Amino acid sequence: MDPQLGEEHRQLLEMNQKQLLSYGTSGFREESKYLKFVGWRVGIFIGQMSKNTKLKLGVMITASHNKIIDNGFKIVPPKGGMLSIEEEQNIEIFYKSDEIVKSETLYDTGIVYVGRDTRPSSESLCQIVLEGIKEAGANGINLGIVTTPQCAFLVYATNLGLVNQIESKQEFFVEYFCDIFLQLVKTPIKGTLVIDGAEGVGGIWMKQFQERLATLLTIKRINYGEESHLLNDCCGSEFVQKEKKLPKCFVYDPTYRYASLDGDADRLVYYSFNENKLQIIEGDRFAILFAMYIKQQLEKQPALKLTIGIIQTAYANSASTKYITEKLGIEAKYAPTGVKYLHRAAHEFDIGIYFEANGHGAVIYKNHVLQKVKEFELFELELFLRLSNQAIGDAITNILMTEFLLNKLEMNIQDWLLIYLDYPALSTKLYVKNKQIIKTNYEETSLIEPIDLKQKVDEIMSKYDNSYRTCIRPSGTENVVRVHSEGPQLEIIREIDSRINELLKSYMEI
């Protein structure tokens, strides 16, 4: 083992005593200077896993919307999606170990695809992961700069036998979804779609979609990755959604539609800016737009019985949940924050739609659904479902689905916003020394520990009526505690948020 890696390993183990590093919702994430040893161990682990399962796997090197000095590793299972809880625990145990475990498997081959985003540290970390894969006796294939959903889809598609040529894998992602869109959309879509790429990888790959779909969809790219050292800096979906501000390079035109991706292109928000007012389309509205169309299509064939469910988190606006259950008549189910929980819960339905408020989501369907839909001659619905990336939530394919639906349903952004009216809400985050002391119920709708902190929160909330709520939870990707407050009046929400944050600062000695 490289002496430098050994020293970094000791630093990591010391950090982990403070519970700062674990395999969370988005894999391993930390300041990039601490990640070389982790990357090497991830490479060994995933190489062995590929050999033992005789399936192709992946590793994506990214820290998504985090600041540019951070980075991370997200393991991609054979069908995309997420690792099982047991697999997450196994890799945590493995990376902490001092042992160098060689593969004892009888199988000769293992293939792992490694993708990376545009962060300065990503290329060197990619090489370290590839070294670890080689150490395990498996073959590592460098995909280069790709989006997180692109990496996941390529692993998924390769295991299904949809694509074989290694050299064309990255382009296959573009070709596959552009081909479906070109079959689905019959006439040019009016107006121009402006896409803010967060100075990340999504903006780079969006160029190929822009060129291939030019006859049907006019796309204008801003913050598209030429200044990658400014990744997520005053741009991207995280900035727009959390800060409630327009991205840099924004130019208003009443004929434009606006969308922002995050740094690795798995999150998406749309927004409008009229009369100096910014209005943001968050995840709840994507779920409802998609569900409206799917339900309309299924109602054409009453004999076709398929279950539909929408998976939400504690961040979902209560007005959206009410619309889903009362107006659409579709089941709404809560899951903990983190795409891995929503993705799993969505599989409980024939067609499961999940979205976090931050715009991370997908339409997931069971294997028999496409065949059933074709049997009942719902060919347009079949194409629409195929346009959803089944491996993971994908901002780019969600843009294609959204553009098709706005055109099909003859809706503009204002029409979309008026489907229902959100309660005002405010989300803030507080950097803390140890986020792990904060414990919630499974759905993350209620604080349960520390008990004395819960009592103080309940005391604050008792001064307001039941139409107001606040959720407190530890982040799955950063060492922060997140606070989300919601209710009828914005000024009262700000008051609640301020009081809760002051309480947390005092309690956690910040």
C-alpha positions as CSV (number, residue, x, y, z in Angstrom):
1,M,0.0,0.0,0.0
2,D,1.2,3.5,-0.9
3,P,2.5,5.2,2.3
4,Q,0.6,8.3,1.4
5,L,-2.6,6.3,1.2
6,G,-1.8,4.8,4.5
7,E,-1.5,8.2,6.1
8,E,-4.8,9.4,4.6
9,H,-6.4,6.2,5.8
10,R,-5.4,7.0,9.4
11,Q,-6.8,10.5,9.0
12,L,-10.1,9.0,7.7
13,L,-10.3,6.6,10.5
14,E,-9.8,9.4,13.0
15,M,-12.5,11.4,11.2
16,N,-14.8,8.5,11.3
17,Q,-14.5,8.3,15.1
18,K,-16.3,11.7,14.9
19,Q,-18.9,10.1,12.6
20,L,-18.1,12.4,9.7
21,L,-17.8,9.8,6.9
22,S,-20.2,7.0,6.0
23,Y,-21.9,5.5,2.9
24,G,-24.9,7.7,2.9
25,T,-27.7,8.5,0.5
26,S,-25.3,9.7,-2.2
27,G,-22.4,7.3,-1.4
28,F,-19.2,8.4,0.2
29,R,-18.8,12.2,0.3
30,E,-16.1,14.3,1.8
31,E,-13.5,16.9,1.1
32,S,-11.6,15.5,-1.9
33,K,-8.2,15.5,-0.2
34,Y,-9.4,12.8,2.2
35,L,-10.8,10.4,-0.4
36,K,-7.8,8.7,-2.1
37,F,-7.8,5.8,0.2
38,V,-11.5,5.4,0.1
39,G,-11.4,5.5,-3.7
40,W,-8.9,2.7,-3.8
41,R,-10.9,0.5,-1.4
42,V,-14.1,1.3,-3.3
43,G,-12.3,0.0,-6.4
44,I,-11.3,-3.2,-4.8
45,F,-14.8,-3.8,-3.3
46,I,-16.6,-3.1,-6.5
47,G,-14.2,-5.2,-8.6
48,Q,-14.7,-8.2,-6.3
49,M,-18.4,-7.6,-6.3
50,S,-18.5,-7.7,-10.1
51,K,-16.5,-10.9,-10.3
52,N,-18.6,-12.6,-7.6
53,T,-21.9,-11.7,-9.2
54,K,-20.7,-12.1,-12.8
55,L,-22.4,-8.8,-13.6
56,K,-21.3,-5.4,-14.7
57,L,-21.2,-2.6,-12.1
58,G,-20.3,1.0,-11.9
59,V,-18.8,3.8,-9.8
60,M,-19.6,7.4,-10.3
61,I,-17.2,10.0,-8.9
62,T,-19.2,13.2,-8.0
63,A,-20.4,15.3,-5.2
64,S,-23.4,16.6,-7.1
65,H,-24.5,20.0,-5.7
66,N,-21.8,20.2,-3.0
67,K,-19.0,22.8,-3.2
68,I,-16.2,22.2,-5.6
69,I,-13.6,21.1,-3.0
70,D,-15.8,18.1,-2.1
71,N,-16.1,14.8,-4.0
72,G,-17.4,11.3,-3.6
73,F,-18.0,7.8,-4.8
74,K,-21.4,6.3,-5.6
75,I,-21.6,2.6,-6.5
76,V,-23.9,1.7,-9.3
77,P,-25.6,-1.8,-9.0
78,P,-26.4,-3.9,-12.1
79,K,-29.9,-2.4,-12.6
80,G,-28.8,1.1,-11.6
81,G,-30.7,2.3,-8.5
82,M,-29.1,1.9,-5.1
83,L,-27.1,-0.6,-3.1
84,S,-29.0,-2.7,-0.6
85,I,-28.7,-1.8,3.1
86,E,-26.5,-4.9,3.6
87,E,-24.2,-3.9,0.7
88,E,-23.9,-0.4,2.1
89,Q,-22.9,-1.8,5.5
90,N,-20.4,-4.2,3.8
91,I,-18.6,-1.4,2.0
92,E,-18.4,0.7,5.1
93,I,-16.7,-2.1,7.0
94,F,-14.4,-2.9,4.0
95,Y,-13.1,0.6,3.5
96,K,-12.3,1.0,7.2
97,S,-10.3,-2.2,7.3
98,D,-6.5,-2.2,7.2
99,E,-6.5,-5.5,5.3
100,I,-5.8,-5.7,1.6
101,V,-8.2,-8.4,0.6
102,K,-7.4,-10.1,-2.7
103,S,-10.3,-11.7,-4.6
104,E,-10.5,-15.5,-4.1
105,T,-13.4,-15.9,-6.6
106,L,-13.3,-18.6,-9.3
107,Y,-14.7,-16.3,-11.9
108,D,-12.0,-14.8,-14.2
109,T,-13.8,-11.6,-15.3
110,G,-15.4,-8.7,-13.7
111,I,-16.2,-5.4,-15.4
112,V,-16.7,-2.0,-13.7
113,Y,-17.6,1.2,-15.5
114,V,-16.2,4.4,-13.9
115,G,-17.6,7.8,-14.6
116,R,-16.7,11.2,-13.2
117,D,-17.9,14.7,-13.1
118,T,-15.9,17.9,-14.0
119,R,-14.5,18.6,-10.5
120,P,-10.7,19.2,-10.5
121,S,-10.2,16.2,-8.2
122,S,-12.3,13.8,-10.2
123,E,-9.8,12.6,-12.8
124,S,-7.1,11.6,-10.2
125,L,-9.7,9.9,-8.0
126,C,-10.9,8.0,-11.1
127,Q,-7.4,6.7,-11.6
128,I,-7.2,5.5,-8.0
129,V,-10.6,3.7,-8.3
130,L,-9.3,2.0,-11.5
131,E,-6.2,0.9,-9.6
132,G,-8.4,-0.6,-6.9
133,I,-10.4,-2.5,-9.5
134,K,-7.3,-3.8,-11.1
135,E,-6.1,-4.9,-7.6
136,A,-9.2,-7.0,-7.3
137,G,-8.4,-8.7,-10.6
138,A,-11.3,-7.1,-12.5
139,N,-11.4,-4.8,-15.6
140,G,-12.1,-1.1,-15.0
141,I,-13.4,0.8,-18.0
142,N,-13.1,4.6,-17.8
143,L,-16.2,6.3,-19.2
144,G,-14.7,9.7,-18.8
145,I,-16.9,12.7,-18.0
146,V,-20.5,11.6,-17.8
147,T,-23.6,12.5,-15.8
148,T,-24.6,10.4,-12.8
149,P,-27.8,9.1,-14.5
150,Q,-25.8,8.5,-17.7
151,C,-23.3,6.3,-15.8
152,A,-26.2,4.4,-14.1
153,F,-28.1,3.9,-17.3
154,L,-25.1,2.6,-19.1
155,V,-24.5,-0.1,-16.4
156,Y,-28.2,-0.9,-16.5
157,A,-28.4,-1.1,-20.4
158,T,-25.2,-3.1,-20.6
159,N,-26.4,-5.8,-18.2
160,L,-29.7,-6.0,-20.3
161,G,-27.7,-6.4,-23.5
162,L,-29.0,-3.2,-25.0
163,V,-25.5,-1.9,-25.8
164,N,-22.3,-3.9,-26.4
165,Q,-19.7,-1.6,-28.0
166,I,-17.6,-0.1,-25.2
167,E,-16.5,2.8,-27.4
168,S,-20.1,4.0,-28.1
169,K,-21.6,3.6,-24.6
170,Q,-21.6,7.3,-23.7
171,E,-23.2,8.3,-27.0
172,F,-25.7,5.4,-26.7
173,F,-27.4,7.2,-23.8
174,V,-28.0,10.2,-26.0
175,E,-29.1,8.1,-29.1
176,Y,-31.5,5.9,-27.0
177,F,-33.5,8.8,-25.5
178,C,-33.4,11.1,-28.5
179,D,-34.8,8.3,-30.6
180,I,-37.8,7.8,-28.2
181,F,-38.4,11.6,-28.1
182,L,-38.4,11.9,-31.8
183,Q,-41.0,9.1,-32.0
184,L,-43.1,10.7,-29.3
185,V,-43.2,14.4,-30.4
186,K,-44.9,14.9,-33.8
187,T,-44.6,18.7,-34.3
188,P,-42.1,21.3,-33.2
189,I,-42.5,22.6,-29.6
190,K,-43.1,26.3,-29.4
191,G,-40.7,28.7,-27.7
192,T,-37.2,28.2,-26.4
193,L,-36.0,26.2,-23.4
194,V,-33.1,27.8,-21.5
195,I,-31.1,25.2,-19.5
196,D,-28.8,26.3,-16.8
197,G,-26.2,23.5,-16.5
198,A,-24.7,24.5,-13.2
199,E,-21.3,24.7,-14.9
200,G,-21.3,20.9,-14.7
201,V,-21.4,17.8,-16.7
202,G,-25.1,18.1,-17.6
203,G,-24.5,21.3,-19.5
204,I,-21.8,19.6,-21.5
205,W,-23.9,16.6,-22.5
206,M,-26.9,18.7,-23.2
207,K,-25.2,20.0,-26.3
208,Q,-25.7,16.6,-28.0
209,F,-29.4,16.7,-27.2
210,Q,-29.6,20.3,-28.4
211,E,-28.1,19.3,-31.7
212,R,-30.1,16.0,-32.3
213,L,-33.4,17.4,-31.3
214,A,-33.1,20.8,-33.0
215,T,-36.0,20.2,-35.4
216,L,-38.4,19.7,-32.5
217,L,-37.0,21.5,-29.5
218,T,-35.1,24.8,-29.4
219,I,-32.6,24.7,-26.5
220,K,-30.4,27.5,-25.3
221,R,-27.6,26.5,-22.8
222,I,-26.2,28.7,-20.1
223,N,-23.6,27.9,-17.5
224,Y,-22.8,24.8,-19.5
225,G,-19.5,23.7,-18.2
226,E,-16.9,25.9,-19.9
227,E,-16.1,27.4,-16.4
228,S,-16.0,24.1,-14.5
229,H,-14.0,25.8,-11.7
230,L,-17.2,27.7,-10.9
231,L,-19.3,24.5,-10.6
232,N,-22.6,25.2,-8.7
233,D,-21.4,28.8,-8.1
234,C,-24.5,31.1,-8.3
235,C,-26.1,28.6,-10.7
236,G,-27.7,25.2,-10.8
237,S,-30.9,23.8,-9.4
238,E,-29.6,23.8,-5.8
239,F,-28.8,27.5,-6.0
240,V,-32.2,28.4,-7.6
241,Q,-34.3,26.2,-5.4
242,K,-32.6,26.8,-2.0
243,E,-31.5,30.4,-2.4
244,K,-34.6,31.4,-4.4
245,K,-32.4,33.4,-6.8
246,L,-32.0,33.4,-10.6
247,P,-28.8,31.8,-11.9
248,K,-26.0,33.9,-13.3
249,C,-26.2,34.5,-17.1
250,F,-30.0,34.6,-16.8
251,V,-31.7,36.8,-19.5
252,Y,-35.4,37.3,-19.4
253,D,-37.6,36.7,-22.4
254,P,-41.4,36.1,-22.1
255,T,-41.2,33.4,-24.8
256,Y,-38.6,31.4,-22.9
257,R,-39.0,28.5,-20.5
258,Y,-36.3,28.1,-17.9
259,A,-34.8,25.0,-16.2
260,S,-31.7,24.3,-14.0
261,L,-29.8,21.1,-13.6
262,D,-27.5,20.3,-10.6
263,G,-23.8,19.6,-10.9
264,D,-24.2,15.9,-11.9
265,A,-27.5,16.3,-13.7
266,D,-29.8,14.2,-11.5
267,R,-31.8,17.1,-10.2
268,L,-34.1,19.5,-12.1
269,V,-36.2,22.5,-11.4
270,Y,-38.2,24.7,-13.8
271,Y,-39.0,28.3,-13.0
272,S,-40.6,31.5,-14.3
273,F,-39.8,35.1,-13.8
274,N,-42.7,37.4,-14.4
275,E,-43.1,40.9,-13.0
276,N,-39.8,40.5,-11.1
277,K,-41.2,37.5,-9.3
278,L,-39.4,34.2,-9.3
279,Q,-41.7,31.1,-9.1
280,I,-40.0,27.7,-8.9
281,I,-41.4,24.3,-10.1
282,E,-40.2,21.8,-7.6
283,G,-40.4,18.0,-7.5
284,D,-44.0,17.8,-6.3
285,R,-45.2,19.5,-9.4
286,F,-43.2,17.2,-11.7
287,A,-44.8,14.2,-10.0
288,I,-48.3,15.6,-10.4
289,L,-47.8,16.6,-14.1
290,F,-46.5,13.1,-14.9
291,A,-49.3,11.4,-12.9
292,M,-52.0,13.5,-14.5
293,Y,-51.0,12.4,-18.0
294,I,-50.5,8.7,-17.0
295,K,-53.9,8.6,-15.3
296,Q,-55.5,10.2,-18.4
297,Q,-54.0,7.6,-20.6
298,L,-55.0,4.7,-18.5
299,E,-58.6,6.0,-18.2
300,K,-58.8,5.3,-22.0
301,Q,-58.7,1.6,-21.2
302,P,-60.7,0.9,-18.0
303,A,-60.0,-2.8,-18.3
304,L,-56.3,-2.2,-17.9
305,K,-55.7,-2.4,-14.1
306,L,-52.4,-1.0,-13.0
307,T,-51.6,0.5,-9.6
308,I,-50.1,4.0,-9.5
309,G,-48.5,5.6,-6.5
310,I,-46.6,8.9,-5.8
311,I,-43.8,8.8,-3.3
312,Q,-43.1,12.0,-1.4
313,T,-40.9,13.1,1.5
314,A,-41.4,15.4,4.5
315,Y,-40.3,18.2,2.2
316,A,-43.4,17.7,0.0
317,N,-45.8,20.6,0.2
318,S,-49.0,19.6,2.0
319,A,-51.0,21.3,-0.7
320,S,-49.5,18.8,-3.3
321,T,-50.3,15.8,-1.1
322,K,-53.9,17.0,-0.8
323,Y,-54.2,17.4,-4.6
324,I,-52.7,14.0,-5.3
325,T,-55.1,12.2,-3.0
326,E,-58.3,14.3,-3.4
327,K,-58.2,15.5,-7.0
328,L,-56.2,12.8,-8.8
329,G,-57.4,10.0,-6.5
330,I,-53.9,8.5,-6.5
331,E,-52.2,7.1,-3.4
332,A,-49.5,9.3,-1.9
333,K,-46.9,7.6,0.3
334,Y,-44.2,9.1,2.5
335,A,-40.6,7.8,2.5
336,P,-37.4,9.1,4.2
337,T,-35.4,11.8,2.4
338,G,-32.9,10.3,0.1
339,V,-33.5,9.0,-3.4
340,K,-32.6,5.4,-2.4
341,Y,-35.7,5.3,-0.1
342,L,-38.0,6.8,-2.7
343,H,-36.7,4.6,-5.5
344,R,-37.3,1.4,-3.4
345,A,-40.8,2.6,-2.4
346,A,-41.8,3.4,-6.0
347,H,-41.3,-0.3,-6.9
348,E,-44.2,-1.2,-4.7
349,F,-46.6,0.0,-7.4
350,D,-46.9,-1.0,-11.1
351,I,-46.1,2.6,-11.9
352,G,-44.4,4.5,-9.1
353,I,-43.6,8.2,-9.4
354,Y,-41.1,9.6,-6.9
355,F,-39.8,13.1,-6.6
356,E,-38.0,15.0,-3.8
357,A,-38.7,18.7,-3.5
358,N,-35.2,19.3,-4.9
359,G,-36.3,17.9,-8.3
360,H,-34.7,14.5,-8.0
361,G,-37.1,11.9,-9.3
362,A,-38.3,9.4,-11.9
363,V,-41.2,7.3,-13.1
364,I,-40.5,3.7,-12.4
365,Y,-42.5,0.8,-13.7
366,K,-42.5,-3.0,-13.3
367,N,-41.4,-5.3,-16.0
368,H,-44.9,-6.3,-17.2
369,V,-46.2,-2.7,-17.6
370,L,-44.8,-1.9,-21.1
371,Q,-46.2,-5.2,-22.5
372,K,-49.6,-4.6,-20.9
373,V,-49.7,-1.0,-22.2
374,K,-48.9,-2.2,-25.7
375,E,-51.6,-4.9,-25.6
376,F,-54.1,-2.2,-24.8
377,E,-52.7,-0.1,-27.7
378,L,-51.6,2.8,-25.5
379,F,-48.6,3.3,-27.7
380,E,-48.0,7.0,-26.8
381,L,-48.0,6.0,-23.1
382,E,-45.5,3.3,-23.8
383,L,-43.1,5.7,-25.4
384,F,-43.5,8.2,-22.6
385,L,-42.7,5.5,-20.0
386,R,-39.7,4.4,-21.9
387,L,-38.4,8.0,-21.9
388,S,-38.0,7.7,-18.1
389,N,-34.5,6.6,-17.1
390,Q,-35.2,3.3,-15.2
391,A,-31.8,3.3,-13.6
392,I,-32.1,6.5,-11.5
393,G,-33.7,9.9,-11.5
394,D,-32.4,11.8,-14.5
395,A,-32.7,15.6,-15.0
396,I,-32.1,15.4,-18.8
397,T,-34.7,12.7,-19.5
398,N,-37.1,14.4,-17.1
399,I,-36.7,17.6,-19.2
400,L,-37.7,15.6,-22.3
401,M,-40.7,14.1,-20.6
402,T,-41.7,17.6,-19.3
403,E,-41.3,19.3,-22.7
404,F,-43.5,16.6,-24.3
405,L,-46.2,17.0,-21.7
406,L,-46.3,20.8,-21.7
407,N,-46.7,20.6,-25.4
408,K,-49.2,17.7,-25.4
409,L,-51.4,19.3,-22.7
410,E,-51.0,22.8,-24.1
411,M,-49.7,24.2,-20.8
412,N,-47.3,26.9,-20.0
413,I,-45.4,27.4,-16.8
414,Q,-48.1,29.5,-15.3
415,D,-50.7,26.9,-16.1
416,W,-48.5,24.4,-14.3
417,L,-48.2,26.6,-11.3
418,L,-51.9,27.1,-11.0
419,I,-52.8,23.3,-10.9
420,Y,-52.7,23.9,-7.1
421,L,-51.3,26.6,-4.8
422,D,-48.4,25.8,-2.5
423,Y,-48.4,26.7,1.1
424,P,-45.4,29.1,1.7
425,A,-42.3,27.1,2.9
426,L,-38.8,27.8,4.0
427,S,-35.8,25.4,4.0
428,T,-32.6,26.2,5.8
429,K,-29.5,24.3,6.9
430,L,-27.2,24.6,9.9
431,Y,-23.6,23.4,9.9
432,V,-23.0,21.4,13.0
433,K,-20.2,19.4,14.7
434,N,-22.2,16.1,14.9
435,K,-25.4,15.8,12.9
436,Q,-25.9,12.2,14.1
437,I,-27.4,13.1,17.5
438,I,-30.6,14.2,15.6
439,K,-33.0,11.3,15.2
440,T,-36.4,11.3,13.4
441,N,-39.2,8.9,12.8
442,Y,-38.9,6.7,9.7
443,E,-40.7,9.2,7.4
444,E,-38.6,12.1,8.8
445,T,-41.8,14.1,9.6
446,S,-41.1,14.2,13.4
447,L,-38.1,14.7,15.6
448,I,-37.8,11.9,18.3
449,E,-34.3,12.4,19.8
450,P,-32.8,14.1,21.7
451,I,-35.9,14.0,23.8
452,D,-35.2,17.4,25.6
453,L,-34.6,19.0,22.2
454,K,-37.9,17.6,20.9
455,Q,-39.7,19.0,23.9
456,K,-38.3,22.4,23.2
457,V,-39.3,22.2,19.5
458,D,-42.8,21.1,20.5
459,E,-43.0,24.0,22.9
460,I,-42.2,26.5,20.1
461,M,-44.7,24.9,17.7
462,S,-47.5,24.8,20.3
463,K,-47.7,28.6,19.9
464,Y,-48.9,28.2,16.3
465,D,-52.0,26.4,14.9
466,N,-51.9,23.0,13.3
467,S,-51.7,24.5,9.8
468,Y,-48.0,25.2,10.5
469,R,-45.3,22.4,10.6
470,T,-41.6,22.1,10.9
471,C,-39.3,19.2,10.1
472,I,-35.7,18.8,11.5
473,R,-33.4,16.1,10.1
474,P,-29.7,15.4,9.6
475,S,-28.5,15.7,6.0
476,G,-27.6,12.5,4.2
477,T,-24.8,14.2,2.2
478,E,-23.4,17.0,4.3
479,N,-22.6,17.5,8.0
480,V,-25.6,19.8,8.4
481,V,-29.0,19.7,10.1
482,R,-31.8,20.8,7.8
483,V,-34.9,22.7,8.9
484,H,-38.1,22.8,6.8
485,S,-41.0,24.9,7.8
486,E,-44.4,25.4,6.1
487,G,-47.7,27.1,6.7
488,P,-50.2,29.7,5.4
489,Q,-48.3,32.9,6.1
490,L,-44.6,33.5,5.1
491,E,-43.8,35.9,7.9
492,I,-44.9,33.4,10.5
493,I,-42.8,30.7,8.8
494,R,-39.8,32.9,8.9
495,E,-40.4,33.5,12.6
496,I,-40.6,29.7,13.2
497,D,-37.5,29.0,11.2
498,S,-35.6,31.7,13.1
499,R,-36.7,30.3,16.5
500,I,-35.9,26.7,15.5
501,N,-32.4,27.7,14.2
502,E,-31.6,29.7,17.3
503,L,-32.7,26.7,19.4
504,L,-30.4,24.3,17.4
505,K,-27.5,26.7,17.6
506,S,-27.8,26.9,21.4
507,Y,-28.4,23.2,21.9
508,M,-25.6,22.0,19.6
509,E,-23.2,24.7,20.9
510,I,-22.5,26.3,17.5
